[in-house]
Amino acid sequence: MQWHWPILATMTVGLFSVPANADDPGSRDIAREIIAELNFARTDPSAYAQRLRSYRELYRGRIVRRPGETENLMTKEGVAAVDEAIAFLMRQPALPPLVADKALTRAARDHVRDQGPGGMTGHIGSDGSTPSDRVRRYGLWRHALAEDLAYGPATAIDVVRELIIDDGVRDRGHRKAIFLAVLRVAGAACGFHTAYGTMCAIDFAEGMDPHSRSSE
């Protein structure tokens, strides 16, 4: 079974603060922090909901004015999407943390390297590769695979928060991927994107075949 979720393209008003590329040490730090942030949300959704309640106070209509930031965030739904996310989190049972996986990380990194310089978006690479194609370069995924893409957010906290709120995405597909209990391993990568400033890719799977992984 395989899922492809819609992409998240976040519009910011102002200047970008972005990692240089997917191989930059800062980019790798953000990618590791994304896994930690995802695990905070998965293992303690009610605590994450409290964080969103605080974030909600920054909304002015459809614009989010963040203290200390040089840019404002333009949303499509305003606080309605935040309120819906909070309600979801309060119903959501805690899940085990995701385990970071090198094969999934390398697959995500490939997609960032491919799309960033040309400003491309979407799950299909310039060579026609799908998420499953990219993962199979480095290992065999078991049973379930999903990919979340975020264009615009430049920190791990911002990336995960915007994926969970999932503003403007009708089926909340990014959030669904994060909270699918069957998905147990993940890898993330971030880097410069010519159109949105930064891009992050997160690949999830039920598991990876340890006998088929390539060493990093």
PyRosetta script that sets phi, psi and omega in degrees:
from pyrosetta import init, pose_from_sequence

init()
pose = pose_from_sequence("MQWHWPILATMTVGLFSVPANADDPGSRDIAREIIAELNFARTDPSAYAQRLRSYRELYRGRIVRRPGETENLMTKEGVAAVDEAIAFLMRQPALPPLVADKALTRAARDHVRDQGPGGMTGHIGSDGSTPSDRVRRYGLWRHALAEDLAYGPATAIDVVRELIIDDGVRDRGHRKAIFLAVLRVAGAACGFHTAYGTMCAIDFAEGMDPHSRSSE")
pose.set_psi(1, 144.4)
pose.set_omega(1, -176.3)
pose.set_phi(2, -145.0)
pose.set_psi(2, 139.9)
pose.set_omega(2, 176.0)
pose.set_phi(3, -122.5)
pose.set_psi(3, 142.6)
pose.set_omega(3, 167.7)
pose.set_phi(4, -121.6)
pose.set_psi(4, 125.0)
pose.set_omega(4, -176.4)
pose.set_phi(5, -100.8)
pose.set_psi(5, 158.5)
pose.set_omega(5, 176.8)
pose.set_phi(6, -66.1)
pose.set_psi(6, 154.9)
pose.set_omega(6, 179.8)
pose.set_phi(7, -82.3)
pose.set_psi(7, 159.0)
pose.set_omega(7, 175.2)
pose.set_phi(8, -112.7)
pose.set_psi(8, 116.6)
pose.set_omega(8, 176.1)
pose.set_phi(9, -115.6)
pose.set_psi(9, 108.6)
pose.set_omega(9, -175.1)
pose.set_phi(10, -95.4)
pose.set_psi(10, 126.7)
pose.set_omega(10, -179.9)
pose.set_phi(11, -88.3)
pose.set_psi(11, 124.7)
pose.set_omega(11, 175.2)
pose.set_phi(12, -112.9)
pose.set_psi(12, 150.9)
pose.set_omega(12, 178.5)
pose.set_phi(13, -113.5)
pose.set_psi(13, 105.1)
pose.set_omega(13, -178.1)
pose.set_phi(14, 135.2)
pose.set_psi(14, -148.2)
pose.set_omega(14, -174.5)
pose.set_phi(15, -98.2)
pose.set_psi(15, 149.7)
pose.set_omega(15, 175.4)
pose.set_phi(16, -89.6)
pose.set_psi(16, 148.1)
pose.set_omega(16, 167.5)
pose.set_phi(17, -122.5)
pose.set_psi(17, 110.3)
pose.set_omega(17, -165.5)
pose.set_phi(18, -133.9)
pose.set_psi(18, 153.6)
pose.set_omega(18, 170.3)
pose.set_phi(19, -71.4)
pose.set_psi(19, 154.0)
pose.set_omega(19, -175.0)
pose.set_phi(20, -68.2)
pose.set_psi(20, -51.8)
pose.set_omega(20, 179.3)
pose.set_phi(21, -161.3)
pose.set_psi(21, 176.6)
pose.set_omega(21, -173.5)
pose.set_phi(22, -67.6)
pose.set_psi(22, -17.1)
pose.set_omega(22, -179.6)
pose.set_phi(23, -96.9)
pose.set_psi(23, -8.8)
pose.set_omega(23, 179.8)
pose.set_phi(24, -64.9)
pose.set_psi(24, 137.7)
pose.set_omega(24, 179.7)
pose.set_phi(25, -55.1)
pose.set_psi(25, -36.4)
pose.set_omega(25, 177.9)
pose.set_phi(26, -63.9)
pose.set_psi(26, -37.7)
pose.set_omega(26, 178.1)
pose.set_phi(27, -64.7)
pose.set_psi(27, -40.1)
pose.set_omega(27, 179.8)
pose.set_phi(28, -68.1)
pose.set_psi(28, -35.3)
pose.set_omega(28, 176.2)
pose.set_phi(29, -62.6)
pose.set_psi(29, -45.2)
pose.set_omega(29, 179.4)
pose.set_phi(30, -60.8)
pose.set_psi(30, -41.4)
pose.set_omega(30, -179.8)
pose.set_phi(31, -61.6)
pose.set_psi(31, -42.8)
pose.set_omega(31, 177.2)
pose.set_phi(32, -65.1)
pose.set_psi(32, -38.9)
pose.set_omega(32, 179.2)
pose.set_phi(33, -65.8)
pose.set_psi(33, -31.1)
pose.set_omega(33, 177.2)
pose.set_phi(34, -61.8)
pose.set_psi(34, -44.2)
pose.set_omega(34, 178.7)
pose.set_phi(35, -61.3)
pose.set_psi(35, -42.9)
pose.set_omega(35, 178.6)
pose.set_phi(36, -62.9)
pose.set_psi(36, -40.7)
pose.set_omega(36, -179.8)
pose.set_phi(37, -68.4)
pose.set_psi(37, -40.7)
pose.set_omega(37, 174.8)
pose.set_phi(38, -58.8)
pose.set_psi(38, -40.2)
pose.set_omega(38, -178.3)
pose.set_phi(39, -70.7)
pose.set_psi(39, -32.3)
pose.set_omega(39, 172.8)
pose.set_phi(40, -59.7)
pose.set_psi(40, -47.2)
pose.set_omega(40, -179.1)
pose.set_phi(41, -66.0)
pose.set_psi(41, -40.6)
pose.set_omega(41, -177.6)
pose.set_phi(42, -70.0)
pose.set_psi(42, -41.1)
pose.set_omega(42, -174.1)
pose.set_phi(43, -85.1)
pose.set_psi(43, -20.1)
pose.set_omega(43, -179.7)
pose.set_phi(44, -144.3)
pose.set_psi(44, 67.4)
pose.set_omega(44, -175.6)
pose.set_phi(45, -60.7)
pose.set_psi(45, -32.6)
pose.set_omega(45, -179.9)
pose.set_phi(46, -68.6)
pose.set_psi(46, -35.7)
pose.set_omega(46, 175.7)
pose.set_phi(47, -67.5)
pose.set_psi(47, -37.1)
pose.set_omega(47, 177.3)
pose.set_phi(48, -66.4)
pose.set_psi(48, -36.0)
pose.set_omega(48, 176.9)
pose.set_phi(49, -60.3)
pose.set_psi(49, -37.8)
pose.set_omega(49, 178.1)
pose.set_phi(50, -63.8)
pose.set_psi(50, -37.7)
pose.set_omega(50, 175.9)
pose.set_phi(51, -61.7)
pose.set_psi(51, -40.6)
pose.set_omega(51, 179.2)
pose.set_phi(52, -66.8)
pose.set_psi(52, -32.7)
pose.set_omega(52, 176.7)
pose.set_phi(53, -61.4)
pose.set_psi(53, -40.1)
pose.set_omega(53, 177.3)
pose.set_phi(54, -67.6)
pose.set_psi(54, -41.0)
pose.set_omega(54, 179.6)
pose.set_phi(55, -63.5)
pose.set_psi(55, -34.2)
pose.set_omega(55, -179.3)
pose.set_phi(56, -57.0)
pose.set_psi(56, -31.1)
pose.set_omega(56, -177.9)
pose.set_phi(57, -67.4)
pose.set_psi(57, -14.0)
pose.set_omega(57, -178.8)
pose.set_phi(58, -85.3)
pose.set_psi(58, -7.1)
pose.set_omega(58, -177.0)
pose.set_phi(59, -76.0)
pose.set_psi(59, 136.7)
pose.set_omega(59, 170.0)
pose.set_phi(60, -127.7)
pose.set_psi(60, 92.3)
pose.set_omega(60, -171.4)
pose.set_phi(61, 67.7)
pose.set_psi(61, -122.6)
pose.set_omega(61, 179.1)
pose.set_phi(62, -97.2)
pose.set_psi(62, 3.3)
pose.set_omega(62, -179.4)
pose.set_phi(63, -105.5)
pose.set_psi(63, 135.8)
pose.set_omega(63, 175.3)
pose.set_phi(64, -102.1)
pose.set_psi(64, 121.3)
pose.set_omega(64, 179.2)
pose.set_phi(65, -105.3)
pose.set_psi(65, 105.3)
pose.set_omega(65, -173.9)
pose.set_phi(66, -95.8)
pose.set_psi(66, 126.5)
pose.set_omega(66, -178.8)
pose.set_phi(67, -58.5)
pose.set_psi(67, 136.1)
pose.set_omega(67, 176.7)
pose.set_phi(68, 78.8)
pose.set_psi(68, -1.7)
pose.set_omega(68, -179.7)
pose.set_phi(69, -97.9)
pose.set_psi(69, 147.1)
pose.set_omega(69, 177.8)
pose.set_phi(70, -88.4)
pose.set_psi(70, 0.0)
pose.set_omega(70, -177.0)
pose.set_phi(71, -132.3)
pose.set_psi(71, 149.8)
pose.set_omega(71, 172.5)
pose.set_phi(72, -104.2)
pose.set_psi(72, 156.6)
pose.set_omega(72, -179.0)
pose.set_phi(73, -107.4)
pose.set_psi(73, 124.2)
pose.set_omega(73, 177.1)
pose.set_phi(74, -94.3)
pose.set_psi(74, 121.8)
pose.set_omega(74, 179.6)
pose.set_phi(75, -106.8)
pose.set_psi(75, 169.7)
pose.set_omega(75, 177.5)
pose.set_phi(76, -95.9)
pose.set_psi(76, -34.9)
pose.set_omega(76, -172.6)
pose.set_phi(77, -108.4)
pose.set_psi(77, -10.9)
pose.set_omega(77, -175.8)
pose.set_phi(78, 67.1)
pose.set_psi(78, -149.5)
pose.set_omega(78, -174.5)
pose.set_phi(79, -68.6)
pose.set_psi(79, -15.4)
pose.set_omega(79, -179.1)
pose.set_phi(80, -58.1)
pose.set_psi(80, -41.0)
pose.set_omega(80, 179.9)
pose.set_phi(81, -68.5)
pose.set_psi(81, -36.6)
pose.set_omega(81, 178.2)
pose.set_phi(82, -66.2)
pose.set_psi(82, -45.1)
pose.set_omega(82, 179.4)
pose.set_phi(83, -61.1)
pose.set_psi(83, -39.7)
pose.set_omega(83, 179.0)
pose.set_phi(84, -66.7)
pose.set_psi(84, -38.7)
pose.set_omega(84, 178.0)
pose.set_phi(85, -65.8)
pose.set_psi(85, -41.2)
pose.set_omega(85, 178.3)
pose.set_phi(86, -61.6)
pose.set_psi(86, -45.4)
pose.set_omega(86, 178.9)
pose.set_phi(87, -60.9)
pose.set_psi(87, -41.3)
pose.set_omega(87, 177.4)
pose.set_phi(88, -60.4)
pose.set_psi(88, -47.7)
pose.set_omega(88, -177.3)
pose.set_phi(89, -63.3)
pose.set_psi(89, -35.4)
pose.set_omega(89, 179.8)
pose.set_phi(90, -69.3)
pose.set_psi(90, -22.4)
pose.set_omega(90, 176.0)
pose.set_phi(91, -91.4)
pose.set_psi(91, -17.8)
pose.set_omega(91, -170.6)
pose.set_phi(92, -78.0)
pose.set_psi(92, 124.5)
pose.set_omega(92, 174.7)
pose.set_phi(93, -71.6)
pose.set_psi(93, 154.4)
pose.set_omega(93, 177.6)
pose.set_phi(94, -64.6)
pose.set_psi(94, 145.1)
pose.set_omega(94, 179.3)
pose.set_phi(95, -121.3)
pose.set_psi(95, 158.4)
pose.set_omega(95, 174.4)
pose.set_phi(96, -63.3)
pose.set_psi(96, 153.5)
pose.set_omega(96, 178.3)
pose.set_phi(97, -68.3)
pose.set_psi(97, 150.8)
pose.set_omega(97, 172.7)
pose.set_phi(98, -71.7)
pose.set_psi(98, 143.7)
pose.set_omega(98, 175.6)
pose.set_phi(99, -98.0)
pose.set_psi(99, 126.9)
pose.set_omega(99, 179.2)
pose.set_phi(100, -65.8)
pose.set_psi(100, 136.3)
pose.set_omega(100, -176.1)
pose.set_phi(101, -127.8)
pose.set_psi(101, 129.2)
pose.set_omega(101, -176.5)
pose.set_phi(102, -66.9)
pose.set_psi(102, -38.9)
pose.set_omega(102, -179.2)
pose.set_phi(103, -63.2)
pose.set_psi(103, -44.2)
pose.set_omega(103, 178.5)
pose.set_phi(104, -66.8)
pose.set_psi(104, -36.5)
pose.set_omega(104, 177.0)
pose.set_phi(105, -62.1)
pose.set_psi(105, -43.2)
pose.set_omega(105, -179.3)
pose.set_phi(106, -67.7)
pose.set_psi(106, -37.4)
pose.set_omega(106, 177.2)
pose.set_phi(107, -64.3)
pose.set_psi(107, -42.8)
pose.set_omega(107, 177.6)
pose.set_phi(108, -63.6)
pose.set_psi(108, -40.7)
pose.set_omega(108, -179.6)
pose.set_phi(109, -63.6)
pose.set_psi(109, -39.8)
pose.set_omega(109, 177.5)
pose.set_phi(110, -57.1)
pose.set_psi(110, -41.8)
pose.set_omega(110, -176.8)
pose.set_phi(111, -69.4)
pose.set_psi(111, -38.1)
pose.set_omega(111, 177.7)
pose.set_phi(112, -65.6)
pose.set_psi(112, -44.8)
pose.set_omega(112, 178.2)
pose.set_phi(113, -60.7)
pose.set_psi(113, -36.0)
pose.set_omega(113, -177.6)
pose.set_phi(114, -73.2)
pose.set_psi(114, -46.0)
pose.set_omega(114, -171.7)
pose.set_phi(115, -85.0)
pose.set_psi(115, -33.8)
pose.set_omega(115, -172.0)
pose.set_phi(116, -55.9)
pose.set_psi(116, -53.6)
pose.set_omega(116, -175.3)
pose.set_phi(117, -61.4)
pose.set_psi(117, -33.5)
pose.set_omega(117, -178.0)
pose.set_phi(118, -96.0)
pose.set_psi(118, -1.1)
pose.set_omega(118, 179.6)
pose.set_phi(119, 69.4)
pose.set_psi(119, 24.7)
pose.set_omega(119, 179.8)
pose.set_phi(120, -75.0)
pose.set_psi(120, 160.0)
pose.set_omega(120, 173.4)
pose.set_phi(121, -135.3)
pose.set_psi(121, 165.6)
pose.set_omega(121, 176.1)
pose.set_phi(122, 103.0)
pose.set_psi(122, 172.8)
pose.set_omega(122, -174.1)
pose.set_phi(123, -87.6)
pose.set_psi(123, -11.0)
pose.set_omega(123, -178.7)
pose.set_phi(124, -95.9)
pose.set_psi(124, 126.2)
pose.set_omega(124, -179.2)
pose.set_phi(125, -74.7)
pose.set_psi(125, 170.6)
pose.set_omega(125, -179.7)
pose.set_phi(126, -64.1)
pose.set_psi(126, -21.9)
pose.set_omega(126, 177.1)
pose.set_phi(127, -93.2)
pose.set_psi(127, 8.4)
pose.set_omega(127, -179.0)
pose.set_phi(128, 85.2)
pose.set_psi(128, 4.2)
pose.set_omega(128, -176.7)
pose.set_phi(129, -71.5)
pose.set_psi(129, 142.4)
pose.set_omega(129, 173.4)
pose.set_phi(130, -95.4)
pose.set_psi(130, 169.4)
pose.set_omega(130, 174.7)
pose.set_phi(131, -53.6)
pose.set_psi(131, -42.1)
pose.set_omega(131, -179.5)
pose.set_phi(132, -65.9)
pose.set_psi(132, -35.4)
pose.set_omega(132, 176.2)
pose.set_phi(133, -61.5)
pose.set_psi(133, -44.2)
pose.set_omega(133, -177.5)
pose.set_phi(134, -68.1)
pose.set_psi(134, -39.1)
pose.set_omega(134, 178.7)
pose.set_phi(135, -65.7)
pose.set_psi(135, -38.9)
pose.set_omega(135, -178.0)
pose.set_phi(136, -66.3)
pose.set_psi(136, -15.1)
pose.set_omega(136, 173.9)
pose.set_phi(137, -63.4)
pose.set_psi(137, -26.3)
pose.set_omega(137, -171.2)
pose.set_phi(138, -121.5)
pose.set_psi(138, -8.0)
pose.set_omega(138, -179.5)
pose.set_phi(139, 174.3)
pose.set_psi(139, 179.1)
pose.set_omega(139, 178.9)
pose.set_phi(140, -110.7)
pose.set_psi(140, 120.9)
pose.set_omega(140, 178.1)
pose.set_phi(141, -85.6)
pose.set_psi(141, 148.8)
pose.set_omega(141, -175.6)
pose.set_phi(142, -105.6)
pose.set_psi(142, 119.9)
pose.set_omega(142, 163.0)
pose.set_phi(143, 70.8)
pose.set_psi(143, -49.3)
pose.set_omega(143, -174.1)
pose.set_phi(144, -138.4)
pose.set_psi(144, 139.8)
pose.set_omega(144, -179.8)
pose.set_phi(145, -144.1)
pose.set_psi(145, 138.9)
pose.set_omega(145, 176.5)
pose.set_phi(146, -143.2)
pose.set_psi(146, 156.7)
pose.set_omega(146, 177.6)
pose.set_phi(147, -137.8)
pose.set_psi(147, 130.7)
pose.set_omega(147, 171.7)
pose.set_phi(148, -110.3)
pose.set_psi(148, 136.1)
pose.set_omega(148, 176.0)
pose.set_phi(149, -123.2)
pose.set_psi(149, 136.4)
pose.set_omega(149, 177.3)
pose.set_phi(150, -129.3)
pose.set_psi(150, 130.3)
pose.set_omega(150, 179.5)
pose.set_phi(151, -118.7)
pose.set_psi(151, 116.9)
pose.set_omega(151, 177.8)
pose.set_phi(152, 123.6)
pose.set_psi(152, -59.1)
pose.set_omega(152, -179.1)
pose.set_phi(153, -59.9)
pose.set_psi(153, 138.9)
pose.set_omega(153, -171.2)
pose.set_phi(154, -114.3)
pose.set_psi(154, -2.3)
pose.set_omega(154, 176.0)
pose.set_phi(155, -126.5)
pose.set_psi(155, 160.5)
pose.set_omega(155, -179.4)
pose.set_phi(156, -60.6)
pose.set_psi(156, -42.2)
pose.set_omega(156, 179.6)
pose.set_phi(157, -61.0)
pose.set_psi(157, -44.7)
pose.set_omega(157, -179.9)
pose.set_phi(158, -64.8)
pose.set_psi(158, -44.0)
pose.set_omega(158, -178.4)
pose.set_phi(159, -58.9)
pose.set_psi(159, -53.1)
pose.set_omega(159, -175.3)
pose.set_phi(160, -67.7)
pose.set_psi(160, -40.4)
pose.set_omega(160, 178.8)
pose.set_phi(161, -60.2)
pose.set_psi(161, -45.6)
pose.set_omega(161, -178.5)
pose.set_phi(162, -68.9)
pose.set_psi(162, -33.1)
pose.set_omega(162, 176.2)
pose.set_phi(163, -67.4)
pose.set_psi(163, -37.3)
pose.set_omega(163, -180.0)
pose.set_phi(164, -74.3)
pose.set_psi(164, -42.4)
pose.set_omega(164, 175.3)
pose.set_phi(165, -64.1)
pose.set_psi(165, -42.8)
pose.set_omega(165, 174.8)
pose.set_phi(166, 58.2)
pose.set_psi(166, 43.4)
pose.set_omega(166, -179.6)
pose.set_phi(167, -55.3)
pose.set_psi(167, 129.1)
pose.set_omega(167, 175.4)
pose.set_phi(168, 81.3)
pose.set_psi(168, -1.5)
pose.set_omega(168, 179.3)
pose.set_phi(169, -101.7)
pose.set_psi(169, 111.9)
pose.set_omega(169, -169.7)
pose.set_phi(170, -57.1)
pose.set_psi(170, -44.7)
pose.set_omega(170, -174.9)
pose.set_phi(171, -94.8)
pose.set_psi(171, 5.2)
pose.set_omega(171, -178.9)
pose.set_phi(172, 51.7)
pose.set_psi(172, 43.8)
pose.set_omega(172, -174.7)
pose.set_phi(173, -63.0)
pose.set_psi(173, -35.3)
pose.set_omega(173, 178.3)
pose.set_phi(174, -63.9)
pose.set_psi(174, -44.4)
pose.set_omega(174, 179.7)
pose.set_phi(175, -63.7)
pose.set_psi(175, -41.2)
pose.set_omega(175, 179.2)
pose.set_phi(176, -58.1)
pose.set_psi(176, -42.2)
pose.set_omega(176, -180.0)
pose.set_phi(177, -62.7)
pose.set_psi(177, -42.6)
pose.set_omega(177, -178.2)
pose.set_phi(178, -62.0)
pose.set_psi(178, -35.7)
pose.set_omega(178, -174.0)
pose.set_phi(179, -107.1)
pose.set_psi(179, 18.3)
pose.set_omega(179, 172.6)
pose.set_phi(180, -77.9)
pose.set_psi(180, 117.5)
pose.set_omega(180, -176.1)
pose.set_phi(181, -62.8)
pose.set_psi(181, -28.1)
pose.set_omega(181, -177.5)
pose.set_phi(182, -70.0)
pose.set_psi(182, -21.9)
pose.set_omega(182, 179.7)
pose.set_phi(183, -86.7)
pose.set_psi(183, 118.5)
pose.set_omega(183, -169.5)
pose.set_phi(184, -122.3)
pose.set_psi(184, -15.3)
pose.set_omega(184, 179.0)
pose.set_phi(185, -128.3)
pose.set_psi(185, 154.7)
pose.set_omega(185, -176.5)
pose.set_phi(186, -156.0)
pose.set_psi(186, 158.5)
pose.set_omega(186, 173.0)
pose.set_phi(187, -144.2)
pose.set_psi(187, 144.7)
pose.set_omega(187, -176.5)
pose.set_phi(188, -133.0)
pose.set_psi(188, 154.6)
pose.set_omega(188, 175.0)
pose.set_phi(189, -150.3)
pose.set_psi(189, 147.2)
pose.set_omega(189, 178.1)
pose.set_phi(190, -135.5)
pose.set_psi(190, 156.9)
pose.set_omega(190, 177.1)
pose.set_phi(191, -174.6)
pose.set_psi(191, -179.9)
pose.set_omega(191, -178.0)
pose.set_phi(192, -68.7)
pose.set_psi(192, 142.0)
pose.set_omega(192, 177.2)
pose.set_phi(193, -133.6)
pose.set_psi(193, 126.3)
pose.set_omega(193, -171.8)
pose.set_phi(194, -66.0)
pose.set_psi(194, -26.9)
pose.set_omega(194, -178.1)
pose.set_phi(195, -90.3)
pose.set_psi(195, -39.1)
pose.set_omega(195, -173.5)
pose.set_phi(196, -112.6)
pose.set_psi(196, 1.9)
pose.set_omega(196, 179.6)
pose.set_phi(197, 89.7)
pose.set_psi(197, -50.5)
pose.set_omega(197, 177.7)
pose.set_phi(198, -147.2)
pose.set_psi(198, 159.0)
pose.set_omega(198, 179.8)
pose.set_phi(199, -142.8)
pose.set_psi(199, 141.5)
pose.set_omega(199, 172.7)
pose.set_phi(200, -129.5)
pose.set_psi(200, 138.7)
pose.set_omega(200, 175.4)
pose.set_phi(201, -120.0)
pose.set_psi(201, 137.1)
pose.set_omega(201, 177.2)
pose.set_phi(202, -128.9)
pose.set_psi(202, 121.7)
pose.set_omega(202, 175.7)
pose.set_phi(203, -107.2)
pose.set_psi(203, 134.1)
pose.set_omega(203, -179.7)
pose.set_phi(204, -119.9)
pose.set_psi(204, 149.8)
pose.set_omega(204, 173.2)
pose.set_phi(205, -149.8)
pose.set_psi(205, 161.7)
pose.set_omega(205, 173.3)
pose.set_phi(206, -67.7)
pose.set_psi(206, -37.4)
pose.set_omega(206, 178.0)
pose.set_phi(207, -172.4)
pose.set_psi(207, 166.2)
pose.set_omega(207, 176.2)
pose.set_phi(208, -123.0)
pose.set_psi(208, 143.2)
pose.set_omega(208, 178.1)
pose.set_phi(209, -71.9)
pose.set_psi(209, 113.0)
pose.set_omega(209, -175.7)
pose.set_phi(210, -67.7)
pose.set_psi(210, -17.3)
pose.set_omega(210, -178.5)
pose.set_phi(211, -83.7)
pose.set_psi(211, -8.3)
pose.set_omega(211, -175.8)
pose.set_phi(212, -114.8)
pose.set_psi(212, 3.7)
pose.set_omega(212, -178.7)
pose.set_phi(213, -72.3)
pose.set_psi(213, 144.8)
pose.set_omega(213, 171.3)
pose.set_phi(214, -91.9)
pose.set_psi(214, 143.5)
pose.set_omega(214, 177.8)
pose.set_phi(215, -74.5)
pose.set_psi(215, 147.7)
pose.set_omega(215, -177.5)
pose.set_phi(216, -93.4)
pose.dump_pdb("model.pdb")
